[in-house]
């Protein structure tokens, strides 16, 4: 699953729309949409707030596990 889908899944699990999530993270709606869609990156502080709200693990959402796969 792509990171943007994982971020959206965490938000929808809370029952939040993008505007509600933006407010919870203390950012504007456009800023949040850009971050959820992968246009801009979350800051460390924003990641920590997001993870606290959604009760997700960093490695499950923000770590790109594909970079650890080696081709043979």
N, CA, C, O and CB atoms as a CASP TS submission, in Angstrom:
PFRMAT TS
TARGET T0000
AUTHOR 0000-0000-0000
METHOD Language model
MODEL 1
PARENT N/A
ATOM      1  N   UNK     1       0.846  -1.179   0.000  1.00  0.00           N
ATOM      2  CA  UNK     1       0.000   0.000   0.000  1.00  0.00           C
ATOM      3  C   UNK     1       0.889   1.239   0.000  1.00  0.00           C
ATOM      4  O   UNK     1       1.873   1.309   0.736  1.00  0.00           O
ATOM      5  CB  UNK     1      -0.961   0.000   1.221  1.00  0.00           C
ATOM      6  N   UNK     2       0.541   2.192  -0.812  1.00  0.00           N
ATOM      7  CA  UNK     2       1.310   3.439  -0.884  1.00  0.00           C
ATOM      8  C   UNK     2       1.149   4.241   0.401  1.00  0.00           C
ATOM      9  O   UNK     2       0.145   4.134   1.106  1.00  0.00           O
ATOM     10  CB  UNK     2       0.866   4.282  -2.096  1.00  0.00           C
ATOM     11  N   UNK     3       2.166   5.047   0.683  1.00  0.00           N
ATOM     12  CA  UNK     3       2.151   5.865   1.896  1.00  0.00           C
ATOM     13  C   UNK     3       0.908   6.744   1.969  1.00  0.00           C
ATOM     14  O   UNK     3       0.290   6.850   3.028  1.00  0.00           O
ATOM     15  CB  UNK     3       3.400   6.732   1.960  1.00  0.00           C
ATOM     16  N   UNK     4       0.536   7.373   0.864  1.00  0.00           N
ATOM     17  CA  UNK     4      -0.634   8.260   0.898  1.00  0.00           C
ATOM     18  C   UNK     4      -1.895   7.489   1.285  1.00  0.00           C
ATOM     19  O   UNK     4      -2.749   8.019   1.995  1.00  0.00           O
ATOM     20  CB  UNK     4      -0.831   8.942  -0.469  1.00  0.00           C
ATOM     21  N   UNK     5      -2.018   6.251   0.827  1.00  0.00           N
ATOM     22  CA  UNK     5      -3.173   5.432   1.195  1.00  0.00           C
ATOM     23  C   UNK     5      -3.138   5.050   2.673  1.00  0.00           C
ATOM     24  O   UNK     5      -4.182   4.961   3.320  1.00  0.00           O
ATOM     25  CB  UNK     5      -3.224   4.170   0.330  1.00  0.00           C
ATOM     26  N   UNK     6      -1.942   4.825   3.203  1.00  0.00           N
ATOM     27  CA  UNK     6      -1.797   4.495   4.618  1.00  0.00           C
ATOM     28  C   UNK     6      -2.174   5.693   5.486  1.00  0.00           C
ATOM     29  O   UNK     6      -2.826   5.546   6.520  1.00  0.00           O
ATOM     30  CB  UNK     6      -0.356   4.046   4.923  1.00  0.00           C
ATOM     31  N   UNK     7      -1.758   6.873   5.052  1.00  0.00           N
ATOM     32  CA  UNK     7      -2.081   8.098   5.789  1.00  0.00           C
ATOM     33  C   UNK     7      -3.591   8.334   5.763  1.00  0.00           C
ATOM     34  O   UNK     7      -4.200   8.656   6.783  1.00  0.00           O
ATOM     35  CB  UNK     7      -1.328   9.319   5.189  1.00  0.00           C
ATOM     36  N   UNK     8      -4.175   8.171   4.596  1.00  0.00           N
ATOM     37  CA  UNK     8      -5.627   8.345   4.465  1.00  0.00           C
ATOM     38  C   UNK     8      -6.370   7.315   5.306  1.00  0.00           C
ATOM     39  O   UNK     8      -7.374   7.645   5.937  1.00  0.00           O
ATOM     40  CB  UNK     8      -6.056   8.233   2.989  1.00  0.00           C
ATOM     41  N   UNK     9      -5.894   6.076   5.324  1.00  0.00           N
ATOM     42  CA  UNK     9      -6.545   5.021   6.107  1.00  0.00           C
ATOM     43  C   UNK     9      -6.550   5.365   7.593  1.00  0.00           C
ATOM     44  O   UNK     9      -7.544   5.138   8.284  1.00  0.00           O
ATOM     45  CB  UNK     9      -5.841   3.675   5.883  1.00  0.00           C
ATOM     46  N   UNK    10      -5.439   5.912   8.084  1.00  0.00           N
ATOM     47  CA  UNK    10      -5.378   6.321   9.486  1.00  0.00           C
ATOM     48  C   UNK    10      -6.375   7.420   9.794  1.00  0.00           C
ATOM     49  O   UNK    10      -7.019   7.418  10.842  1.00  0.00           O
ATOM     50  CB  UNK    10      -3.980   6.785   9.840  1.00  0.00           C
ATOM     51  N   UNK    11      -6.493   8.356   8.868  1.00  0.00           N
ATOM     52  CA  UNK    11      -7.438   9.467   9.050  1.00  0.00           C
ATOM     53  C   UNK    11      -8.878   8.966   9.036  1.00  0.00           C
ATOM     54  O   UNK    11      -9.674   9.331   9.902  1.00  0.00           O
ATOM     55  CB  UNK    11      -7.240  10.528   7.953  1.00  0.00           C
ATOM     56  N   UNK    12      -9.210   8.138   8.063  1.00  0.00           N
ATOM     57  CA  UNK    12     -10.598   7.664   7.949  1.00  0.00           C
ATOM     58  C   UNK    12     -10.964   6.720   9.088  1.00  0.00           C
ATOM     59  O   UNK    12     -12.129   6.641   9.478  1.00  0.00           O
ATOM     60  CB  UNK    12     -10.810   6.960   6.605  1.00  0.00           C
ATOM     61  N   UNK    13      -9.983   6.008   9.622  1.00  0.00           N
ATOM     62  CA  UNK    13     -10.235   5.155  10.785  1.00  0.00           C
ATOM     63  C   UNK    13     -10.729   5.983  11.968  1.00  0.00           C
ATOM     64  O   UNK    13     -11.531   5.517  12.777  1.00  0.00           O
ATOM     65  CB  UNK    13      -8.963   4.385  11.173  1.00  0.00           C
ATOM     66  N   UNK    14     -10.236   7.216  12.053  1.00  0.00           N
ATOM     67  CA  UNK    14     -10.675   8.134  13.107  1.00  0.00           C
ATOM     68  C   UNK    14     -12.039   8.748  12.797  1.00  0.00           C
ATOM     69  O   UNK    14     -12.664   9.356  13.665  1.00  0.00           O
ATOM     70  CB  UNK    14      -9.646   9.241  13.300  1.00  0.00           C
ATOM     71  N   UNK    15     -12.492   8.586  11.564  1.00  0.00           N
ATOM     72  CA  UNK    15     -13.748   9.213  11.153  1.00  0.00           C
ATOM     73  C   UNK    15     -13.578  10.672  10.790  1.00  0.00           C
ATOM     74  O   UNK    15     -14.552  11.424  10.761  1.00  0.00           O
ATOM     75  CB  UNK    15     -14.770   9.085  12.244  1.00  0.00           C
ATOM     76  N   UNK    16     -12.330  11.086  10.510  1.00  0.00           N
ATOM     77  CA  UNK    16     -12.033  12.476  10.179  1.00  0.00           C
ATOM     78  C   UNK    16     -12.032  12.678   8.675  1.00  0.00           C
ATOM     79  O   UNK    16     -11.602  11.812   7.914  1.00  0.00           O
ATOM     80  CB  UNK    16     -10.687  12.896  10.769  1.00  0.00           C
ATOM     81  N   UNK    17     -12.524  13.843   8.263  1.00  0.00           N
ATOM     82  CA  UNK    17     -12.289  14.257   6.883  1.00  0.00           C
ATOM     83  C   UNK    17     -10.969  15.023   6.865  1.00  0.00           C
ATOM     84  O   UNK    17     -10.351  15.220   7.911  1.00  0.00           O
ATOM     85  CB  UNK    17     -13.481  15.137   6.324  1.00  0.00           C
ATOM     86  N   UNK    18     -10.540  15.451   5.696  1.00  0.00           N
ATOM     87  CA  UNK    18      -9.239  16.118   5.604  1.00  0.00           C
ATOM     88  C   UNK    18      -9.208  17.420   6.397  1.00  0.00           C
ATOM     89  O   UNK    18      -8.183  17.755   6.991  1.00  0.00           O
ATOM     90  CB  UNK    18      -8.896  16.397   4.148  1.00  0.00           C
ATOM     91  N   UNK    19     -10.300  18.145   6.415  1.00  0.00           N
ATOM     92  CA  UNK    19     -10.341  19.404   7.161  1.00  0.00           C
ATOM     93  C   UNK    19     -10.188  19.152   8.666  1.00  0.00           C
ATOM     94  O   UNK    19      -9.466  19.878   9.349  1.00  0.00           O
ATOM     95  CB  UNK    19     -11.660  20.153   6.878  1.00  0.00           C
ATOM     96  N   UNK    20     -10.864  18.132   9.172  1.00  0.00           N
ATOM     97  CA  UNK    20     -10.757  17.813  10.597  1.00  0.00           C
ATOM     98  C   UNK    20      -9.344  17.367  10.962  1.00  0.00           C
ATOM     99  O   UNK    20      -8.823  17.730  12.017  1.00  0.00           O
ATOM    100  CB  UNK    20     -11.762  16.722  10.974  1.00  0.00           C
ATOM    101  N   UNK    21      -8.731  16.582  10.086  1.00  0.00           N
ATOM    102  CA  UNK    21      -7.372  16.120  10.357  1.00  0.00           C
ATOM    103  C   UNK    21      -6.403  17.294  10.309  1.00  0.00           C
ATOM    104  O   UNK    21      -5.492  17.379  11.133  1.00  0.00           O
ATOM    105  CB  UNK    21      -6.952  15.033   9.346  1.00  0.00           C
ATOM    106  N   UNK    22      -6.589  18.191   9.359  1.00  0.00           N
ATOM    107  CA  UNK    22      -5.735  19.375   9.275  1.00  0.00           C
ATOM    108  C   UNK    22      -5.805  20.175  10.574  1.00  0.00           C
ATOM    109  O   UNK    22      -4.778  20.605  11.098  1.00  0.00           O
ATOM    110  CB  UNK    22      -6.148  20.256   8.079  1.00  0.00           C
ATOM    111  N   UNK    23      -7.014  20.374  11.090  1.00  0.00           N
ATOM    112  CA  UNK    23      -7.169  21.110  12.345  1.00  0.00           C
ATOM    113  C   UNK    23      -6.502  20.374  13.497  1.00  0.00           C
ATOM    114  O   UNK    23      -5.853  20.999  14.335  1.00  0.00           O
ATOM    115  CB  UNK    23      -8.650  21.335  12.655  1.00  0.00           C
ATOM    116  N   UNK    24      -6.654  19.057  13.549  1.00  0.00           N
ATOM    117  CA  UNK    24      -6.050  18.265  14.625  1.00  0.00           C
ATOM    118  C   UNK    24      -4.526  18.354  14.596  1.00  0.00           C
ATOM    119  O   UNK    24      -3.869  18.268  15.633  1.00  0.00           O
ATOM    120  CB  UNK    24      -6.489  16.802  14.517  1.00  0.00           C
ATOM    121  N   UNK    25      -3.973  18.529  13.391  1.00  0.00           N
ATOM    122  CA  UNK    25      -2.524  18.633  13.232  1.00  0.00           C
ATOM    123  C   UNK    25      -2.036  20.081  13.193  1.00  0.00           C
ATOM    124  O   UNK    25      -0.853  20.339  12.970  1.00  0.00           O
ATOM    125  CB  UNK    25      -2.097  17.922  11.970  1.00  0.00           C
ATOM    126  N   UNK    26      -2.955  21.018  13.410  1.00  0.00           N
ATOM    127  CA  UNK    26      -2.633  22.451  13.428  1.00  0.00           C
ATOM    128  C   UNK    26      -2.024  22.934  12.127  1.00  0.00           C
ATOM    129  O   UNK    26      -0.992  23.605  12.115  1.00  0.00           O
ATOM    130  CB  UNK    26      -1.689  22.755  14.561  1.00  0.00           C
ATOM    131  N   UNK    27      -2.683  22.580  11.028  1.00  0.00           N
ATOM    132  CA  UNK    27      -2.221  23.056   9.721  1.00  0.00           C
ATOM    133  C   UNK    27      -3.434  23.368   8.855  1.00  0.00           C
ATOM    134  O   UNK    27      -4.553  22.955   9.160  1.00  0.00           O
ATOM    135  CB  UNK    27      -1.301  22.000   9.027  1.00  0.00           C
ATOM    136  N   UNK    28      -3.201  24.096   7.781  1.00  0.00           N
ATOM    137  CA  UNK    28      -4.263  24.422   6.855  1.00  0.00           C
ATOM    138  C   UNK    28      -4.685  23.208   6.040  1.00  0.00           C
ATOM    139  O   UNK    28      -3.931  22.242   5.916  1.00  0.00           O
ATOM    140  CB  UNK    28      -3.828  25.540   5.937  1.00  0.00           C
ATOM    141  N   UNK    29      -5.876  23.260   5.494  1.00  0.00           N
ATOM    142  CA  UNK    29      -6.414  22.142   4.728  1.00  0.00           C
ATOM    143  C   UNK    29      -5.581  21.852   3.483  1.00  0.00           C
ATOM    144  O   UNK    29      -5.332  20.687   3.170  1.00  0.00           O
ATOM    145  CB  UNK    29      -7.851  22.427   4.332  1.00  0.00           C
ATOM    146  N   UNK    30      -5.148  22.882   2.773  1.00  0.00           N
ATOM    147  CA  UNK    30      -4.332  22.669   1.569  1.00  0.00           C
ATOM    148  C   UNK    30      -3.004  22.022   1.937  1.00  0.00           C
ATOM    149  O   UNK    30      -2.529  21.123   1.243  1.00  0.00           O
ATOM    150  CB  UNK    30      -4.088  24.005   0.830  1.00  0.00           C
ATOM    151  N   UNK    31      -2.416  22.479   3.019  1.00  0.00           N
ATOM    152  CA  UNK    31      -1.156  21.896   3.475  1.00  0.00           C
ATOM    153  C   UNK    31      -1.351  20.425   3.796  1.00  0.00           C
ATOM    154  O   UNK    31      -0.542  19.587   3.401  1.00  0.00           O
ATOM    155  CB  UNK    31      -0.616  22.648   4.707  1.00  0.00           C
ATOM    156  N   UNK    32      -2.429  20.108   4.515  1.00  0.00           N
ATOM    157  CA  UNK    32      -2.672  18.707   4.852  1.00  0.00           C
ATOM    158  C   UNK    32      -2.910  17.864   3.601  1.00  0.00           C
ATOM    159  O   UNK    32      -2.355  16.774   3.470  1.00  0.00           O
ATOM    160  CB  UNK    32      -3.867  18.591   5.796  1.00  0.00           C
ATOM    161  N   UNK    33      -3.723  18.361   2.694  1.00  0.00           N
ATOM    162  CA  UNK    33      -3.989  17.611   1.456  1.00  0.00           C
ATOM    163  C   UNK    33      -2.699  17.317   0.709  1.00  0.00           C
ATOM    164  O   UNK    33      -2.504  16.207   0.215  1.00  0.00           O
ATOM    165  CB  UNK    33      -4.952  18.391   0.547  1.00  0.00           C
ATOM    166  N   UNK    34      -1.814  18.309   0.626  1.00  0.00           N
ATOM    167  CA  UNK    34      -0.531  18.108  -0.064  1.00  0.00           C
ATOM    168  C   UNK    34       0.320  17.050   0.635  1.00  0.00           C
ATOM    169  O   UNK    34       1.008  16.268  -0.022  1.00  0.00           O
ATOM    170  CB  UNK    34       0.244  19.430  -0.141  1.00  0.00           C
ATOM    171  N   UNK    35       0.274  17.028   1.943  1.00  0.00           N
ATOM    172  CA  UNK    35       1.045  16.033   2.688  1.00  0.00           C
ATOM    173  C   UNK    35       0.426  14.644   2.545  1.00  0.00           C
ATOM    174  O   UNK    35       1.146  13.665   2.355  1.00  0.00           O
ATOM    175  CB  UNK    35       1.132  16.423   4.172  1.00  0.00           C
ATOM    176  N   UNK    36      -0.881  14.550   2.634  1.00  0.00           N
ATOM    177  CA  UNK    36      -1.550  13.257   2.490  1.00  0.00           C
ATOM    178  C   UNK    36      -1.337  12.679   1.096  1.00  0.00           C
ATOM    179  O   UNK    36      -1.210  11.466   0.935  1.00  0.00           O
ATOM    180  CB  UNK    36      -3.047  13.397   2.776  1.00  0.00           C
ATOM    181  N   UNK    37      -1.299  13.539   0.101  1.00  0.00           N
ATOM    182  CA  UNK    37      -1.132  13.090  -1.280  1.00  0.00           C
ATOM    183  C   UNK    37       0.325  12.939  -1.701  1.00  0.00           C
ATOM    184  O   UNK    37       0.606  12.618  -2.856  1.00  0.00           O
ATOM    185  CB  UNK    37      -1.814  14.048  -2.204  1.00  0.00           C
ATOM    186  N   UNK    38       1.248  13.166  -0.777  1.00  0.00           N
ATOM    187  CA  UNK    38       2.658  12.953  -1.061  1.00  0.00           C
ATOM    188  C   UNK    38       3.330  14.066  -1.846  1.00  0.00           C
ATOM    189  O   UNK    38       4.434  13.880  -2.357  1.00  0.00           O
ATOM    190  CB  UNK    38       2.816  11.696  -1.795  1.00  0.00           C
ATOM    191  N   UNK    39       2.686  15.212  -1.950  1.00  0.00           N
ATOM    192  CA  UNK    39       3.264  16.347  -2.671  1.00  0.00           C
ATOM    193  C   UNK    39       4.343  17.011  -1.821  1.00  0.00           C
ATOM    194  O   UNK    39       5.400  17.395  -2.322  1.00  0.00           O
ATOM    195  CB  UNK    39       2.168  17.373  -3.050  1.00  0.00           C
ATOM    196  N   UNK    40       4.060  17.137  -0.535  1.00  0.00           N
ATOM    197  CA  UNK    40       5.051  17.644   0.414  1.00  0.00           C
ATOM    198  C   UNK    40       5.184  16.639   1.553  1.00  0.00           C
ATOM    199  O   UNK    40       4.287  15.828   1.785  1.00  0.00           O
ATOM    200  CB  UNK    40       4.650  19.061   0.956  1.00  0.00           C
ATOM    201  N   UNK    41       6.301  16.699   2.255  1.00  0.00           N
ATOM    202  CA  UNK    41       6.582  15.747   3.331  1.00  0.00           C
ATOM    203  C   UNK    41       6.090  16.291   4.675  1.00  0.00           C
ATOM    204  O   UNK    41       6.020  17.502   4.883  1.00  0.00           O
ATOM    205  CB  UNK    41       8.095  15.441   3.400  1.00  0.00           C
ATOM    206  N   UNK    42       5.758  15.388   5.562  1.00  0.00           N
ATOM    207  CA  UNK    42       5.450  15.738   6.945  1.00  0.00           C
ATOM    208  C   UNK    42       6.753  16.055   7.664  1.00  0.00           C
ATOM    209  O   UNK    42       7.783  15.436   7.397  1.00  0.00           O
ATOM    210  CB  UNK    42       4.679  14.587   7.665  1.00  0.00           C
ATOM    211  N   UNK    43       6.705  17.015   8.572  1.00  0.00           N
ATOM    212  CA  UNK    43       7.855  17.271   9.434  1.00  0.00           C
ATOM    213  C   UNK    43       7.873  16.207  10.539  1.00  0.00           C
ATOM    214  O   UNK    43       6.900  15.473  10.716  1.00  0.00           O
ATOM    215  CB  UNK    43       7.800  18.724  10.043  1.00  0.00           C
ATOM    216  N   UNK    44       8.959  16.131  11.261  1.00  0.00           N
ATOM    217  CA  UNK    44       9.051  15.166  12.358  1.00  0.00           C
ATOM    218  C   UNK    44       7.955  15.406  13.392  1.00  0.00           C
ATOM    219  O   UNK    44       7.332  14.461  13.877  1.00  0.00           O
ATOM    220  CB  UNK    44      10.432  15.244  13.026  1.00  0.00           C
ATOM    221  N   UNK    45       7.725  16.663  13.722  1.00  0.00           N
ATOM    222  CA  UNK    45       6.678  17.009  14.690  1.00  0.00           C
ATOM    223  C   UNK    45       5.308  16.586  14.180  1.00  0.00           C
ATOM    224  O   UNK    45       4.504  16.038  14.935  1.00  0.00           O
ATOM    225  CB  UNK    45       6.690  18.519  14.981  1.00  0.00           C
ATOM    226  N   UNK    46       5.038  16.838  12.906  1.00  0.00           N
ATOM    227  CA  UNK    46       3.750  16.460  12.318  1.00  0.00           C
ATOM    228  C   UNK    46       3.571  14.943  12.296  1.00  0.00           C
ATOM    229  O   UNK    46       2.478  14.435  12.546  1.00  0.00           O
ATOM    230  CB  UNK    46       3.630  17.020  10.898  1.00  0.00           C
ATOM    231  N   UNK    47       4.648  14.231  11.995  1.00  0.00           N
ATOM    232  CA  UNK    47       4.593  12.761  12.004  1.00  0.00           C
ATOM    233  C   UNK    47       4.236  12.275  13.407  1.00  0.00           C
ATOM    234  O   UNK    47       3.376  11.409  13.570  1.00  0.00           O
ATOM    235  CB  UNK    47       5.953  12.145  11.541  1.00  0.00           C
ATOM    236  N   UNK    48       4.895  12.831  14.407  1.00  0.00           N
ATOM    237  CA  UNK    48       4.624  12.411  15.785  1.00  0.00           C
ATOM    238  C   UNK    48       3.181  12.694  16.192  1.00  0.00           C
ATOM    239  O   UNK    48       2.555  11.869  16.857  1.00  0.00           O
ATOM    240  CB  UNK    48       5.578  13.114  16.744  1.00  0.00           C
ATOM    241  N   UNK    49       2.649  13.847  15.802  1.00  0.00           N
ATOM    242  CA  UNK    49       1.247  14.178  16.099  1.00  0.00           C
ATOM    243  C   UNK    49       0.311  13.217  15.379  1.00  0.00           C
ATOM    244  O   UNK    49      -0.645  12.713  15.968  1.00  0.00           O
ATOM    245  CB  UNK    49       0.929  15.636  15.693  1.00  0.00           C
ATOM    246  N   UNK    50       0.592  12.966  14.097  1.00  0.00           N
ATOM    247  CA  UNK    50      -0.234  12.062  13.304  1.00  0.00           C
ATOM    248  C   UNK    50      -0.257  10.667  13.939  1.00  0.00           C
ATOM    249  O   UNK    50      -1.323  10.070  14.096  1.00  0.00           O
ATOM    250  CB  UNK    50       0.289  11.986  11.851  1.00  0.00           C
ATOM    251  N   UNK    51       0.910  10.158  14.299  1.00  0.00           N
ATOM    252  CA  UNK    51       0.995   8.820  14.886  1.00  0.00           C
ATOM    253  C   UNK    51       0.285   8.749  16.235  1.00  0.00           C
ATOM    254  O   UNK    51      -0.349   7.741  16.545  1.00  0.00           O
ATOM    255  CB  UNK    51       2.454   8.408  15.048  1.00  0.00           C
ATOM    256  N   UNK    52       0.384   9.801  17.035  1.00  0.00           N
ATOM    257  CA  UNK    52      -0.306   9.831  18.323  1.00  0.00           C
ATOM    258  C   UNK    52      -1.825   9.810  18.131  1.00  0.00           C
ATOM    259  O   UNK    52      -2.539   9.126  18.865  1.00  0.00           O
ATOM    260  CB  UNK    52       0.111  11.078  19.123  1.00  0.00           C
ATOM    261  N   UNK    53      -2.310  10.554  17.150  1.00  0.00           N
ATOM    262  CA  UNK    53      -3.749  10.596  16.879  1.00  0.00           C
ATOM    263  C   UNK    53      -4.272   9.265  16.351  1.00  0.00           C
ATOM    264  O   UNK    53      -5.318   8.784  16.786  1.00  0.00           O
ATOM    265  CB  UNK    53      -4.061  11.700  15.882  1.00  0.00           C
ATOM    266  N   UNK    54      -3.554   8.688  15.432  1.00  0.00           N
ATOM    267  CA  UNK    54      -4.041   7.492  14.743  1.00  0.00           C
ATOM    268  C   UNK    54      -3.629   6.190  15.416  1.00  0.00           C
ATOM    269  O   UNK    54      -4.116   5.118  15.056  1.00  0.00           O
ATOM    270  CB  UNK    54      -3.549   7.491  13.331  1.00  0.00           C
ATOM    271  N   UNK    55      -2.731   6.284  16.395  1.00  0.00           N
ATOM    272  CA  UNK    55      -2.212   5.115  17.099  1.00  0.00           C
ATOM    273  C   UNK    55      -1.590   4.095  16.138  1.00  0.00           C
ATOM    274  O   UNK    55      -1.715   2.885  16.322  1.00  0.00           O
ATOM    275  CB  UNK    55      -3.326   4.455  17.902  1.00  0.00           C
ATOM    276  N   UNK    56      -0.919   4.618  15.114  1.00  0.00           N
ATOM    277  CA  UNK    56      -0.203   3.783  14.166  1.00  0.00           C
ATOM    278  C   UNK    56       1.284   3.809  14.504  1.00  0.00           C
ATOM    279  O   UNK    56       1.741   4.665  15.261  1.00  0.00           O
ATOM    280  CB  UNK    56      -0.451   4.256  12.711  1.00  0.00           C
ATOM    281  N   UNK    57       2.024   2.881  13.948  1.00  0.00           N
ATOM    282  CA  UNK    57       3.465   2.825  14.137  1.00  0.00           C
ATOM    283  C   UNK    57       4.163   3.495  12.962  1.00  0.00           C
ATOM    284  O   UNK    57       3.715   3.402  11.819  1.00  0.00           O
ATOM    285  CB  UNK    57       3.942   1.368  14.296  1.00  0.00           C
ATOM    286  N   UNK    58       5.269   4.172  13.263  1.00  0.00           N
ATOM    287  CA  UNK    58       6.039   4.865  12.232  1.00  0.00           C
ATOM    288  C   UNK    58       6.360   3.947  11.066  1.00  0.00           C
ATOM    289  O   UNK    58       6.133   4.298   9.908  1.00  0.00           O
ATOM    290  CB  UNK    58       7.324   5.424  12.818  1.00  0.00           C
ATOM    291  N   UNK    59       6.892   2.760  11.377  1.00  0.00           N
ATOM    292  CA  UNK    59       7.331   1.855  10.317  1.00  0.00           C
ATOM    293  C   UNK    59       6.176   1.346   9.454  1.00  0.00           C
ATOM    294  O   UNK    59       6.386   0.953   8.307  1.00  0.00           O
ATOM    295  CB  UNK    59       8.063   0.682  10.920  1.00  0.00           C
ATOM    296  N   UNK    60       4.975   1.352   9.994  1.00  0.00           N
ATOM    297  CA  UNK    60       3.823   0.891   9.222  1.00  0.00           C
ATOM    298  C   UNK    60       3.302   1.945   8.248  1.00  0.00           C
ATOM    299  O   UNK    60       2.612   1.616   7.283  1.00  0.00           O
ATOM    300  CB  UNK    60       2.715   0.478  10.157  1.00  0.00           C
ATOM    301  N   UNK    61       3.631   3.206   8.500  1.00  0.00           N
ATOM    302  CA  UNK    61       3.106   4.284   7.666  1.00  0.00           C
ATOM    303  C   UNK    61       4.198   4.990   6.865  1.00  0.00           C
ATOM    304  O   UNK    61       4.067   5.167   5.654  1.00  0.00           O
ATOM    305  CB  UNK    61       2.378   5.290   8.528  1.00  0.00           C
ATOM    306  N   UNK    62       5.259   5.387   7.533  1.00  0.00           N
ATOM    307  CA  UNK    62       6.226   6.282   6.917  1.00  0.00           C
ATOM    308  C   UNK    62       7.518   5.621   6.435  1.00  0.00           C
ATOM    309  O   UNK    62       8.289   6.245   5.706  1.00  0.00           O
ATOM    310  CB  UNK    62       6.565   7.340   7.874  1.00  0.00           C
ATOM    311  N   UNK    63       7.762   4.394   6.821  1.00  0.00           N
ATOM    312  CA  UNK    63       8.981   3.723   6.404  1.00  0.00           C
ATOM    313  C   UNK    63       8.732   2.992   5.092  1.00  0.00           C
ATOM    314  O   UNK    63       7.815   2.178   4.990  1.00  0.00           O
ATOM    315  CB  UNK    63       9.472   2.746   7.493  1.00  0.00           C
ATOM    316  N   UNK    64       9.546   3.284   4.102  1.00  0.00           N
ATOM    317  CA  UNK    64       9.430   2.637   2.807  1.00  0.00           C
ATOM    318  C   UNK    64      10.187   1.318   2.862  1.00  0.00           C
ATOM    319  O   UNK    64      11.406   1.275   2.699  1.00  0.00           O
ATOM    320  CB  UNK    64       9.971   3.549   1.668  1.00  0.00           C
ATOM    321  N   UNK    65       9.451   0.259   3.091  1.00  0.00           N
ATOM    322  CA  UNK    65      10.085  -1.056   3.259  1.00  0.00           C
ATOM    323  C   UNK    65      10.750  -1.551   1.979  1.00  0.00           C
ATOM    324  O   UNK    65      11.643  -2.396   2.043  1.00  0.00           O
ATOM    325  CB  UNK    65       9.057  -2.072   3.719  1.00  0.00           C
ATOM    326  N   UNK    66      10.339  -1.050   0.831  1.00  0.00           N
ATOM    327  CA  UNK    66      10.927  -1.467  -0.426  1.00  0.00           C
ATOM    328  C   UNK    66      12.410  -1.139  -0.529  1.00  0.00           C
ATOM    329  O   UNK    66      13.143  -1.815  -1.252  1.00  0.00           O
ATOM    330  CB  UNK    66      10.193  -0.830  -1.558  1.00  0.00           C
ATOM    331  N   UNK    67      12.865  -0.108   0.186  1.00  0.00           N
ATOM    332  CA  UNK    67      14.283   0.262   0.074  1.00  0.00           C
ATOM    333  C   UNK    67      15.177  -0.782   0.733  1.00  0.00           C
ATOM    334  O   UNK    67      16.385  -0.808   0.498  1.00  0.00           O
ATOM    335  CB  UNK    67      14.531   1.641   0.709  1.00  0.00           C
ATOM    336  N   UNK    68      14.581  -1.645   1.563  1.00  0.00           N
ATOM    337  CA  UNK    68      15.367  -2.670   2.226  1.00  0.00           C
ATOM    338  C   UNK    68      15.413  -3.994   1.448  1.00  0.00           C
ATOM    339  O   UNK    68      16.173  -4.901   1.789  1.00  0.00           O
ATOM    340  CB  UNK    68      14.812  -2.911   3.602  1.00  0.00           C
ATOM    341  N   UNK    69      14.597  -4.084   0.412  1.00  0.00           N
ATOM    342  CA  UNK    69      14.587  -5.297  -0.387  1.00  0.00           C
ATOM    343  C   UNK    69      15.769  -5.295  -1.345  1.00  0.00           C
ATOM    344  O   UNK    69      16.045  -4.283  -1.989  1.00  0.00           O
ATOM    345  CB  UNK    69      13.265  -5.430  -1.159  1.00  0.00           C
ATOM    346  N   UNK    70      16.445  -6.384  -1.440  1.00  0.00           N
ATOM    347  CA  UNK    70      17.580  -6.489  -2.353  1.00  0.00           C
ATOM    348  C   UNK    70      17.180  -7.342  -3.541  1.00  0.00           C
ATOM    349  O   UNK    70      16.495  -8.355  -3.399  1.00  0.00           O
ATOM    350  CB  UNK    70      18.821  -7.087  -1.640  1.00  0.00           C
ATOM    351  N   UNK    71      17.615  -6.917  -4.706  1.00  0.00           N
ATOM    352  CA  UNK    71      17.354  -7.725  -5.891  1.00  0.00           C
ATOM    353  C   UNK    71      18.474  -8.727  -6.056  1.00  0.00           C
ATOM    354  O   UNK    71      19.629  -8.468  -5.719  1.00  0.00           O
ATOM    355  CB  UNK    71      17.214  -6.844  -7.156  1.00  0.00           C
ATOM    356  N   UNK    72      18.097  -9.877  -6.584  1.00  0.00           N
ATOM    357  CA  UNK    72      19.013 -10.954  -6.558  1.00  0.00           C
ATOM    358  C   UNK    72      19.865 -11.230  -7.688  1.00  0.00           C
ATOM    359  O   UNK    72      20.657 -12.172  -7.649  1.00  0.00           O
ATOM    360  CB  UNK    72      18.359 -12.032  -6.318  1.00  0.00           C
TER
END
